[in-house]
Amino acid sequence: MKRNYFNILSVAIGVALLFACKKNDGPSVDDYFLNYQIPEVPVTSDYTVGAFYYSFGTFNANIKEMPTVGKYQSPNGNISPDIMKKHIDTASTGGLDYFVFQVRSVIKDVNNYRNDSVLVRRFLDANTDNKMKFAIAYNFNPGSYSLTATNMLDTSALRLDQFCKDIEKFVAWFQDANYLKVNGKTMLYIMNAHQLYTIDAKTVYNTLRSRLTALGIELYIAGMQDRWSPPARYIFRYKGGVDAIFHQSFVSNVSQYDRFYLLPQMIDQNWKYSKKYFKDSANVDYIPDISPAYNGTITNPANTNPIVGRADNGDMYKKLCNVAKMNASEATRLILIDSWNKWDEDLQLEPALSYGKRYLEITKSQFKK
């Protein structure tokens, strides 16, 4: 008897729940704030598009794609002039305006600086037709400066002087006719700017600007913020100091499946909030940074992060391009792409035998009139 009563009660509850669902009085998936499609954003005027350019000693054996120029390498930054020339020619016809070269400290990391500067020189030597511009991303390493939260850059006049001298070393590049200008100012990206430990970021950056102004260079500084981090976390390291903020590419670290399945919407919501927060809190611009794909298993076969693949004929990349357009600064219209040639994470725009120039064609159609 008790069993029959239990069965009857279970059926009654099930029927009640069914009718309750049919009444549609409660929330549904339609109410979820990420439940929307990324719209196609028309291009009313060109965006300025840059791509990070990397050097590597060997072409990783786990890379399945084959560049259309063939496998190549650039040990110590020393890339073949013929390969660099082909890269410039291809990129300049594919919607890219400039390459971004990361350069490490000449004072604190001189051997790596030499390697980085060789790559920049190879670009300048190959860019004889002035088809591409370039920009420097100073790869700031707090470890090189022995910085901590209690041992900061500006607690030592020597360290602050060394930091400024590192940037002053780039003046010859800044003066090149093909160096990137933003509203008439010289662009300087600073990698890991969120780790630039200072007592007063405004004073540090003002000191840097003053010293470069004395050399005839007026800087436009874009500092990097750690990806997927809330904008308020590091704002005190930018406020009053930088002109713009950019994140590392979110695509290159999709560590959770909710981010993977709703990647364009996740990035869009983060950037919308970040862009507004940075503007309201520090009056700085925002520069979106996207990637065409990602595969972390190339360098680490045990990597379990989701792979943002290329089997969709570029559909995901198109969505990310539109997310970038929705969140780009109206004043500068700058877009970053990571990368031109980071093959060991499948981040590259560079053409391959399997997909041809697909991602460059998308880039051009999405960001140029």
Buried (B, 14 or more C-beta within 10 A) or exposed (E): EEEEEEEEEEEEEEEEEEEEEEEEEEEEEEEEEEEEEBEEBEBEEEBBBBBBBBBBEEBEEEBEBEBBBEEBEBEBBBBBEEBBBBBBBBBBEBBBBBBBBBBBBBBBBEEBBEBBBBBBEBBBEBBEEEBBBBBBBBBBBBEBBEBEEEEBBBEBEEBBEBBBEBBBBBEEBBEEEBBBBBEEBBBBBBBBBBBBBBEBBBBBBEBBBEBBEEEEBEBBBBBBBBBBBEBEEBBBBBBBBBBBBBBBBBBBBBEEEEBBEBBBBBBBBBBBBBBEBBBEBBEBBBBBBBBBBBBBBBEEEEBEBBBBEBEEEBEBBBBBBBBBBBBBBEEBBBBBBBBBBBBBBBBBBBBBEEBEBBBBBBBBEBBBE
